């Protein structure tokens, strides 16, 4: 069985820096800004979806009203009426 080894790859340090205590505070401050922007975006998207759905609901309600008028018009033309079914159960 052949021997498996890693290929030699030279490493080279490109940049070296020291992290100070203020970096943590900057990250915390930036976190609040990012959360605020994300929250605002969430609210704006929800408002846009609600407005879009409002249009859809209004169109559906208008279609139902139109269908009701058509159905009542056909019933009136044929001399029909809308009655509730009467139960044939004897309660005594």
N, C-alpha and C positions, 0 to 999 in steps of 0.2 A: 504494500500500500504506500502511495507517495506521501511524503512528509508535507504537512500544510503549515506555511509560515506567512507572516504578513510582509508586504512589500516595504522596503525602506522609503520613508517619506521625510524629507527635511522639514523641520519646523522653524518658524521665524517669528519673532515678536514684532508686531506691526505698531502697536500703540500700548502705552502703559499709563494708567491714570490712578489717582487716589480718590476714593469716594469719601466725602466729608459728611458730617451730620446734617447739613442743610439739604442734602439730596432727598432725604426722607420727608422733610417738611414740604419741599417743592412737589413731590409726588402726591402728598396728601391734599395740597391746595389744588392741584390739577384734577384730582379725583372728584372733588366737589363740582368743578366746572363741567367735567364730562358727564356726571350724573344729572346735573341740571339740564344740559343740552339733550340728553337722552330722554329725560322726563318730558321736556317740552315737545320733542319730536313725537313721543308716544301720545300726548294729548292732541296734537295737531292731526295725526293720522286717525285717531279715533273720531274726531269731529268730522273729518272728511268722509269716513266710512258711514257715520250716522247720517250725514246729509245725503249721501248717495242712496242709502237704504230708505230714507224718507221719500225720495222720488219714486223708488220702486213700490213702496207701500201705497203712496197716493195713486199711482197708476193702477194698482191692483184693486183699490177701493172704488175707483172710477169705473173699472170694468165690471165689478160686482153690482154697482148701482145701475149701470146700463143694462146688464143682463136681467136684473130684477124688473126694470121697466118693460123690457121686451116680454118677459114671462107674464107679467100682469096684463100687458096689452093683448097677448094671445088669449089669456083666460077671459078677458072682457069680450073679445071678439067672438069667442066660442060660447059665451054665456056660462062659463064655469065659475067656480068659487074655490077658495082654499078652506078646507075643513080639517079639524083634528079628528083622528080616528076615535070612534066610540067603542068602549070596551063592552063586551057581551057578558061580563062577569056579574052574577047575581050576588049582591052584598048581604041579603037577608037570609 
